[in-house]
Amino acid sequence: MARLRRRWRILKWTGLVVSLLIIVAWVVSLFWAWEYVTPRGQRGLGLGISRGIFFCFVFSPWPQQTVGWQTRAAWEKMEWLPSVHNLGGSGFVRTLPLWIPFILVAIPTLYLWRADRRIPPGHCQKCGYNLKGNVSGICPECGTNVTCSGTDQPPDPVSHNGIN
């Protein structure tokens, strides 16, 4: 069980970091386009991000542009759905809006954060209600039977004042 909780903690923090990186990439891509271009034989392949869109492109013949990372002004158009754009006979561009990977990472991350919520001692383990001063053994919020630990029990009135 401890191993599973450790994995969940690692996954929830990893999910949080990845979600934040996607948000940062989205914001940066509103102003600048970042792309990596590499030749593959007679074709050129590229990956990039612009206007909140991750894109992959293939074009042929290779126009002998700069190879490697390139930065330029962002595209004018923002797309909200994945698409494929045909570049005539010279290639195509596939796009994936960043909100899709964000949702795919953020929803499981939110679930892991919620599932790993720790309920402090002295609270109902089912609903989290503070049971301080409760001597009935029943949670007034959800009706669950609760057991009082040694620290949750009221003090003995005789020994409370230090008089035996």
N, C-alpha and C positions, 0 to 999 in steps of 0.2 A: 504494500500500500504506500509506503514511504517513497518507493522508487517511482510509482505512478504519479504521486503528487509532485515529485521533483521534476519529472518530465513535463507535467502540466505547467509548472512554473516557468520552465525553460521555454516552452512553446508560447505561453502567454506573453512573456517579455519579448521573444523573437517576433511574434505577431505584432506587438505594439511598435517595435522599431521598424519593421517592414512597412506597416501602415503609415507611420510618420514619414518614412523615406518616399513613399508613393505620393503623399501630400506635398512634400517639398519638391519632388520632381514635377508634379503637376503645376505648382505655382511658378517654378523657374521656367517651365516650358511655355508659359503664357507669353513670355518676352523673348526667349531665345530658342532656337532649334539646335539640338545636339545630334550629330550623326557620326557613325563610323562606317567608312567605305573601304572595301577591299576587292581587288581583282581576283576572279576565279576563271582562269583560262581566257576565253573570249567574252566572258560575262563580268558584270560588276554586281557585287552584293553589298547591301547596306542595312544598318539598323539605326534607329534614331528615335527621338522624341521631340514633339512640337505641338503646342496648343492643347496639351492634355491628352495627346495621342501617341502611343507607341507604334512605330511603323517599321516595316521590313520591305525592302525593295530589291528587285532584280532587273537589270537592264542589259541589253545586248544590242549592238556590239559595245565593248568597253570604250568609253570616250576619253580614257587616259586623264582623268581628273586627279586631284590630290588624293593620295591614299592615307587612311588613318582618320583621326578625329577631326571634325570640322564644326565650327560654330557659325551660325548666321541668324538673321532675323527670323522670328517665328512665322509660320504660315498665317495667311489671312483668315482661313476658314477653320472653324472648330467642328469636329464631328462627334456625335453622341453614340453612334452604333458602329460595330465592326464592319469593315467593307474591303472590297478589292477594287482597285482602280487600274484599268488597262491603259498602258502607255502606248497604244498602237501596236505595232509589231516589235517595238523595242523593249518591252518588259511590262512589269506590273508593280503596284504598291499595295500591300496589305496593311490595314490599320486596326488597332485595338485601343479603344479609349481607356484611359487609366482608371476610370471609375469601376470597371469590371474587375481587374485584379484587386483593387482596393476593397470592394465588397467581398470578394472571395477570401481575402485575408482578415478583414475586420469582423465579419460575423462570427467565425469560429473563435477569434481572439476575445470578443465580448463574452461569448459563452464560457470560455476558459476563465476569464476574470470573475465572472459571476459564480461559476462552480467552485472556484478556489477561495471564495469568501470565507474568512475565518470568523467564527462566532466567539466572542470573548467569554471567559469563565463567568458564571453567575447569570448567564442569559439562556433563554430557551434554545435548545439546539435545533428545533424545527422552525421557529419563526423569528428568533433573535430578540424577543422581548426581554427587558431587564427584569430579573426576578429578585432583585434586592428587597429584602423585607418580606418576601413571600414565604409563609410557613404552611400553606395548605398542601403543597406538593403538586399543585395543578397550575399550569400556565393560564392566567386569566385572558390572554389574547387568543390562543388557539385550542386550549383545553387539553394539551398534552400532559401526561403524568411526568413529573420531573423529580429527580432525586436531588436533595441538598447535599453538597459536599461539606466538608468540615468548616470551610471558611464562609459558606453561605448561611449556616445555621445561626439563629439568634443566640446571643450569649446567655449563659445561665444566670438568672437574676441574683442568686446567692453569691456566686464567685465573681460577678461583674464588678462589685465594689471592692474586691479584694478581701472580703470577709468570709471566712469559712464556717 
